[in-house]
Amino acid sequence: MKINHHPAISGILYAIASSFIFSIMNAFVKATAASIPSNEIVFFRSLIGTMMIVYFMKKDKVPFSKAGIPMLVLRGCCGALYMIFYFYTIAHMPLVDAIILINTSLIFTILLSRLFLKEKIPPKVYFIMPSVVAGVMFTIKPFGYSTYSIVALLGILAALFSAGAGICIRYLGQKHHTYEIIFYFMVTATLISIPLMWSKFVIPSAEEWLYLICIGVISLLAQVFLTKAFTHENAVVVEIVRYIGIAFNALWGFAFWLEIPDAFSIIGMILIVGGCIAITKVRKKD
């Protein structure tokens, strides 16, 4: 599917579309994780995605590159680790809380884009970042020292690897086809998840197979939109726009699991989203 607009507008529309589709995938993941281990979900999601992307590559006659393999593998590893931590967090936390934490990838994106893409960071951004960090603390609730808090820290790791994957995509998008970038992600995630899910493998029921197939198909579609978003627009702008996904996920969390964020989560969300909006305005003025 192609969105025909100015590159910047296309990037934003692709980011919104990917956020909505990913939110649907998240709901399927949380439902499936009630009986299937999260690492097994990662495996089937990646395996189904690999088969589909190979089909699309053959259909569109997209060749495999002989150059840039290390960066493609790095993107695959970042994406695989992101997905492993991501799915585990979704499975063990309220959906909207998990998404709030994972979307802190913006901060990591800013830092990594400065380090690897040499993008300039306005000094004011560093003064705004503490509000986002404070929001993370409210959401994690570290003062409880609970299993919930430990799972929340894995959500932060997911955010870090998500940012790393995004930076890699931004770099690779200049020389590699979207399908090839996704192929390396899918294959790497499939291989890494095999040893992690092997000892706790559960044979899916007919309904669970349906859910797993839906996760694989929907996530690949979302990944295509996300990859196109990063190749059409600045990585930081894409991360900002993707915050609309919090609203989508909050909707599914309430509709299917009656999840209502507590006061700490709401304060955390306000600080995180507010801080990110402020960062965006500062960057536009720079």
QUIVENVEN-V540375 format. One record per run of one state. SS is the DSSP state (helix for helix, strand for strand, loop for the rest). FROM is the first residue (numbers start at 1). LEN is the number of residues. If there is no record, write none. Layout:
# QUIVENVEN-V540375
[[SS & FROM & LEN] [SS & FROM & LEN]]
This chain:
# QUIVENVEN-V540375
[[loop & 1 & 6] [helix & 7 & 26] [loop & 33 & 5] [helix & 38 & 22] [loop & 60 & 9] [helix & 69 & 24] [loop & 93 & 2] [helix & 95 & 8] [loop & 103 & 2] [helix & 105 & 12] [loop & 117 & 6] [helix & 123 & 18] [loop & 141 & 1] [helix & 142 & 3] [loop & 145 & 2] [helix & 147 & 26] [loop & 173 & 5] [helix & 178 & 23] [loop & 201 & 5] [helix & 206 & 27] [loop & 233 & 2] [helix & 235 & 23] [loop & 258 & 5] [helix & 263 & 23] [loop & 286 & 1]]
